[in-house]
Amino acid sequence: MGGALAMGFGVAGLFFLRFWRKTHDRLFALFALAMFLMASTRIAMALLNTHGDRLQHLYWVRLIAFLVILGAILDKNRPENSSILADRSASQPGRSERWRYGS
């Protein structure tokens, strides 16, 4: 079962790497990195063939992979420049007044 999961994570990582090569979007590169980290933990678990506390360090690698995914999502959704947002609202006069008065 661990080998199938490792292969799945590896294939997903390759897909994200391909998408990154086409778009150069950092989100895809970070997702690929996370998938390869998850695949490496599964491979290590299969090769070590131990259970319990001896695999504790592999769970830290998994945590890092999930934090990379979370960081990639947050990075993708953050505004690029807050001054651009301020300029947009300033270029649309009356927008805040409509919001206040409900019209």
C-alpha positions in Angstrom: 0.0 0.0 0.0 2.9 2.4 0.8 4.3 1.9 -2.7 1.1 2.8 -4.3 0.8 5.9 -2.2 4.4 6.9 -3.0 3.7 6.4 -6.7 0.5 8.5 -6.5 2.3 11.3 -4.8 5.2 11.1 -7.3 2.8 11.2 -10.3 1.0 14.2 -8.7 4.3 15.9 -8.2 5.2 15.3 -11.9 1.9 16.8 -13.0 2.4 19.9 -10.8 6.0 20.2 -12.1 4.6 20.1 -15.7 2.1 22.8 -14.9 4.8 24.9 -13.3 7.0 24.6 -16.5 4.1 25.8 -18.6 2.9 28.7 -16.4 5.9 29.5 -14.1 3.4 29.9 -11.3 5.0 29.4 -7.9 1.9 27.6 -6.6 2.6 24.6 -8.9 6.3 24.5 -8.0 5.5 24.4 -4.3 2.8 21.8 -4.7 5.2 19.7 -6.7 7.8 20.0 -3.8 5.2 19.0 -1.3 4.1 16.0 -3.3 7.7 14.8 -3.7 8.3 15.3 0.1 5.2 13.1 0.7 6.4 10.5 -1.8 9.8 10.4 -0.1 8.3 9.8 3.3 6.3 6.9 1.9 9.4 5.4 0.3 11.4 5.8 3.5 8.6 4.1 5.5 8.6 1.2 3.1 12.4 0.8 3.1 12.8 1.2 6.9 10.0 -1.3 7.5 9.6 -0.2 11.2 6.7 1.1 13.1 6.2 3.3 16.1 8.5 5.9 17.5 11.3 5.1 15.1 9.4 6.8 12.3 8.8 10.0 14.2 11.2 12.1 12.0 9.3 11.1 8.9 6.2 12.7 10.3 8.1 15.9 10.7 8.8 15.8 6.9 5.1 15.3 6.3 4.3 18.3 8.5 6.7 20.3 6.4 5.0 19.1 3.2 1.6 20.2 4.5 3.0 23.6 5.6 4.5 24.0 2.1 1.0 23.4 0.7 -0.6 25.9 3.2 2.1 28.5 2.4 1.6 28.1 -1.3 -2.2 28.6 -1.0 -1.6 31.7 1.2 1.0 33.0 -1.1 -1.3 32.6 -4.1 -4.2 34.4 -2.4 -2.4 37.4 -0.9 -2.7 40.8 -2.6 0.3 41.6 -4.7 0.6 45.2 -3.6 -1.8 46.9 -1.2 -1.2 50.3 -2.8 -2.7 48.9 -6.0 -5.9 48.1 -4.1 -6.0 51.6 -2.7 -5.5 53.1 -6.1 -8.4 51.0 -7.5 -10.8 52.3 -4.9 -9.6 55.8 -5.4 -10.2 55.6 -9.1 -13.9 54.7 -8.6 -15.4 57.7 -7.0 -18.6 57.3 -5.1 -18.1 53.6 -4.6 -17.8 53.9 -0.8 -20.8 56.2 -0.7 -23.0 53.6 -2.5 -21.8 50.9 -0.1 -22.7 53.1 2.9 -26.2 54.1 1.7 -27.1 50.7 0.1 -27.8 52.0 -3.4 
